[in-house]
């Protein structure tokens, strides 16, 4: 009776013609999914929200993307846990959209389906040699050291080379560089995956090159991330003095961006603060500016393996509005290495019956309302279908960016309810969670509820306490599902 009474308040507020609970399914349990769930539960009293995820573990990139030596960033999990424990919310793990259940089926079961499953693939460089062994995406590497069950078997070769090249200079690139170069004694007390810690303890990597198409003024990282990597103990930093020369166009960019000016100042200071040459055995971090990859070089000794990157020198060209792009100069050089990590951007993947802009890697939308095609026509709305997070705006921003993104999408949902746009979908009751669980049971899909995740959480913390770690992550599907199923 309480739910239906609350729903009558919703009826008065949003002029719907139904007294049935608003049933919402959110696909994806990362920050975008949980922020959206929290906002819907607060805004729409009486609504019932189900969050499904293909993994048996919730929290998305907070668990599998945030670096292990950034525990403070993961504190948001406490907030998300309270959302999952709300009596009107449920988490259903190990349920994969497009495999366990289709989008069409979800739209039949729920009044509203909101997609927030992020970006689980990678942009490609699109140059020769990208399929050589030893060339990995930064996402794969991050999943590997963070214990994602799909990253466990990556097995990057850190033993047979002393040099790694990272393409890109954003925050993910800096995370990867820091994990490769930071003393393993400091990583050992984090929640880094045990297989990654062992590999890093045995690593021969001593030199890391961070390669960027543009200059230090345009570096895409934040000051916080840059300060952290520059502050690694006993690390030699190298930046070419010529790369730090700035043009009037650079000055204009820094004048318009305090962040860009701060990044440039930090890099300039780092270039002159240390010795001119590394000491014997010292680990090295080289910032390489004004270079773009032309092709990956194959090893003469080990056929099929990468041995370096053929780089083209670049220069900057103004394109108006104070922005500059990198263009090739036709001058080339080689940079030898035994492993390459491509940190050039994550990419979302489409599912059947979902409009998708392959060029931008997002679902076409207007303020979170999914459009029927890529024309941008705001009148071609897919009623009852919404999007949030990276799938909505592309892989940009920090965790908190998803809060504002969720607020915009939920505002669109609320407006559609108020104006009666969703009347056709909210007029009749929907089966929601009961219908979903029935279908999944018929298909022998083993659903992992939040209570089962709590068993995983408890076991990981128990194992971690034995090693002076906050948790020891279970990193295989088999382990996760076994512990989830134990009573």
Helices and strands as residue ranges (DSSP letters): H 2-14, E 23-27, H 31-43, E 48-52, H 61-64, G 71-75, H 76-84, E 89-93, H 103-109, E 112-115, E 121-122, E 135-137, H 138-146, E 163-167, H 171-181, H 184-187, H 194-201, E 207-211, G 216-218, H 223-230, E 235-239, G 241-244, H 248-256, H 258-273, E 283-288, E 291-298, E 306-318, E 324-336, E 339-342, E 346-347, E 365-366, E 369-371, E 381-387, H 390-393, H 401-419, H 423-426, H 432-442, E 448-449, H 450-465, H 477-485
